[in-house]
Amino acid sequence: MHETFQLYIYSERDYKLQYRSVFTIQVVALTLDYYYRVVASESNG
């Protein structure tokens, strides 16, 4: 029972870390997309 509880805590922490890394990647991708759009609009205009 105790081992199962430890495993649950570990998997929950691992899930949170995975979720945070995916969220960070999405934020970086959105920031880069916005940056490239601004640069493209400035170079075109």
C-alpha positions in Angstrom: 0.0 0.0 0.0 2.8 2.4 0.9 4.7 1.7 -2.3 1.6 2.4 -4.4 1.1 5.7 -2.6 4.7 6.7 -3.3 4.3 5.7 -7.0 1.1 7.8 -7.2 2.9 10.9 -5.8 5.8 10.4 -8.2 3.5 10.0 -11.2 1.5 13.1 -10.2 4.7 15.2 -9.9 6.0 13.8 -13.2 2.7 14.7 -14.9 2.8 18.2 -13.5 6.4 18.6 -14.8 5.4 17.3 -18.2 2.4 19.7 -18.3 4.5 22.6 -17.3 7.1 21.8 -20.0 4.4 21.5 -22.7 2.9 24.8 -21.5 6.3 26.5 -21.7 6.9 25.2 -25.2 3.5 26.5 -26.3 4.3 29.9 -24.8 7.7 30.1 -26.6 6.1 29.0 -29.9 3.4 31.7 -29.6 6.0 34.3 -28.7 8.2 33.4 -31.7 5.1 33.4 -34.0 4.2 36.9 -32.8 7.7 38.1 -33.1 8.1 36.8 -36.7 4.7 38.3 -37.6 5.8 41.7 -36.3 9.2 41.5 -38.1 7.5 40.4 -41.3 4.9 43.2 -41.1 7.7 45.8 -40.4 9.8 44.6 -43.3 6.8 44.6 -45.7 5.4 47.9 -44.6 
